[in-house]
Amino acid sequence: MTKLSYPDSFRRRQVHEMVLLQKYADIITDTVFKKLFGDERFPDLMIFLLQELIPERNISSIKYSPQEHQNGFPEGHGIRVDVECYDETTGTRFAVEMQALKVRNFHDRLLAYSTYIVQEQFGIGLMNRESDKWDYSFPQSYVIALMDYDDNAQSDAIRHEYALLDVDGGRPFTDRLKFITLELPKYHDPADPRATALDKLCFALHNMRTFRNRPEYLQGKFFELLFEKAEIAKFAPHEVIKYEKDMLTQWDIDEYVGEQVEKGVKEGLEKGLREGMAKGMEEGMAKGMKEGMQKGRAEILNCLIASGMTIDEVADRLGLTVDEVLKLTGSSH
């Protein structure tokens, strides 16, 4: 067994104590999401989610599929979907991803996932047919992403559906493949009588670890089961350990960003103070404050870019122009 260093063991104990204070686990974490929505013994939560996201499919029964998809090329990398299942009646496929952080090219990643899922369906539509001709028919496939961030700043909608369309006329190129995204932080007041089931779902998923009890306005079988299965006291010991590892990883990411911001501001202020002694306190302090803020912003920008966000996404999120982001980070197109 690997012996932990003091800092590592201390941080793990901190996370352990933090988890002890929670009644319900954070569903956004990989371990908990798969436990609640990917357990073939209890498909009710996934069925409810699919019913709300795709009501026209009238889904009542699902089967889970392996999440591993192998690349056909020797040096290629396969993929692993968080949860994958299919409608037992129609064969419709569903690949569901939980994304906690905004990363670069996430939409492209979803498209890449769809190619694996579609390829594995070739020939299914050919079964039990009189013709033996290969017609490339396959069941409909949906790639679904639950995002714990604002993915579309220009829209207040929490659910978005995408498909392959004719650029000029908007006519469907095919109805076999669709993409659905659900932006969890955009829910409307769940206590409002006008709140939809999706509003309440997003509210619950986004805030689960902060609850001490289930709110009165989250009624029904789905929410009863959701809160029951998210209760940490009912986790197996190995599930608690995996959950704590997930929380530690998220904590490390948050702490790193905070440290970089603080470091940038501090270094800028110190530089200004040093220069102020030679050039005049007032001028030096003003310059130091300005450079400190710039350095702090530069650190934030670089952290965001390193996390996978594009220059355009960083500019949009922080209200800057692309040129301002490039100047602050010292980057170029």
BELBEL-V818252 format. One line per field, one symbol per residue. ss: DSSP state (@ for helix, = for strand, . for the rest). A space follows every 50 residues. Layout:
ss: ???
//
This chain:
ss: .....@@@@@@@@@@@@@@@...=.....@@@@@@@@......@@@@@@@ @@@.@@@....===...==.........==..=====.....=======. .....@@@@@@@@@@@@@@....@@@..............=======... ........=====.=......=....=======@@@..........@@@@ @@@@@@@@@@..........@@@@@@@@@@=@@@..@@@@@@@@@@@@@@ @@@@@@@@@@@@@@@@@@@@@@@@@@@@@.@@@@@@@@@@@@@@@@@@@@ @@@@@@....@@@@@@@@...@@@@@@@@....
//
